[in-house]
Amino acid sequence: MGQNLSTKEVFADTSKATLAPFDKLSNMLLALIWGLSFYGIGMIFCAIALLGRWSGKHGERGVNFFSILAAFILSVGWPVILIYLARTSDGPR
């Protein structure tokens, strides 16, 4: 135990993590599912923010089916919508 601590001989690094092919596929699939989950959460958040913005400060404009549909279609690009909402925000309501 500890016999090779002072040796000058160079050893090959065998500590590299390797995965079996089926594990690689599983890890990539898991990462994809996590990414799509975060993307879906962002879409829902932005759609609700857009609907809240369109309905007015006190809800004086009604929200119908087409505005809901438009909000979910526009929320596909939710990072851009977050930038838009941040730049045009008039403070907390």
C-alpha positions, -999 to +999 in steps of 0.1 A: +000+000+000+018+031-011+048+013-025+048+032-058+046+067-043+082+076-048+089+058-081+102+077-112+086+053-137+057+069-157+025+048-157-003+050-182-034+069-169-062+044-167-086+066-147-104+078-178-141+071-174-155+049-202-191+039-208-205+009-225-223+017-258-258+011-242-249+034-214-238+061-238-272+060-255-290+060-222-270+090-209-276+109-241-313+101-240-315+112-204-298+145-212-322+151-241-352+144-219-339+168-192-332+195-219-367+191-234-382+193-199-365+226-192-375+239-226-411+229-220-411+246-186-397+278-203-425+276-229-452+273-203-438+302-182-435+325-213-470+316-226-485+325-192-464+357-191-476+367-225-512+360-217-509+380-185-494+409-205-521+407-232-549+407-207-540+441-193-530+453-159-563+445-143-576+419-167-597+443-187-591+425-220-605+390-222-583+361-232-598+338-259-588+305-275-568+323-303-548+343-279-539+312-259-530+294-292-509+324-303-491+326-269-481+289-271-469+292-307-449+323-298-435+307-267-415+283-288-388+310-289-390+315-252-355+329-247-362+357-270-396+364-252-378+365-219-355+392-233-384+411-247-404+409-214-373+421-194-366+450-217-403+462-219-412+456-183-429+484-165-421+470-130-440+446-108-477+446-110 
